[in-house]
Amino acid sequence: MTSFRFAAVGDNCIDRYRAPLRQSYVGGNAINVAVQLARLGHGSFYFGAVGRDSDGAQVRRLLLANGVNVDHLLARDTNTAYTDIDVTPAGDRIFVHEDFGACAGYRPDAGEIELLKTMDHVHIGWLDDGGLLRRALSAAGVSVSQDVSVNAAAADLEVDGLSIAFGSAGEDETSAERLTGEFLARGARLAVVTRGALGSLASDGAEVASAGIRPVEVVDTTGAGDSFIAGFIAARLEGRALAACLEAGRDLAANTCTHVGGFPQEPQSI
């Protein structure tokens, strides 16, 4: 297998599962993608910020334990981001409260942006920079993706210049087709939309592909979408067909649903 150099930029957080679990796990879109890519055997670099607290130390430990480069993990004088989560009997999660902590306002510096330009692919998670990094990387011809569904502010929702725009439409085939078309019309070169139990859809304007789900005993869906992204972009850089990329994402996402948290780890009690 060819090994690529990937970077993931943006959010990390402590996923705090409330009663009855009362456990916490390290997560966040960018961190989950970085870890999954490293677990696939690729060079994986994480660019983001944590607080100078025990949660930040835990983020750093787990990234290192999973083979992710943390040379560009910044420690800031605030708390590490966290999310309070309830889990339904069906395994679905409900986000009760989010505190972006050290992630809020984080930006890679000029030297880090130059390093990011040397990567085979850069994935951007939640990043409240108004699209500055996306534009800088796309202007330099860097292969770059972003998960639009994890952002909320209008300035952070644009997709022009993205090699791959990821989004979520829920279990609605019409909405997925519409969102795919919107991403392409707004300047993304490839649109990939997940559809819950209906699977996923992708199009570059000339080709359309879809894939269903792989049924598993669902324990928790946290991080499944992030694993899908990691599987998809790794397969895409390997030159696989569009349908095969969707299947690679599907399989990695299905595996993530079989355990609590975005990647295997020992939980912390809360």
Summary of the structure (lengths in Angstrom):
residues: 270
radius of gyration: 17.1
end to end distance: 40.2
largest distance: 49.7
contacts: 951
relative contact order: 0.17
helix: 34%
strand: 27%
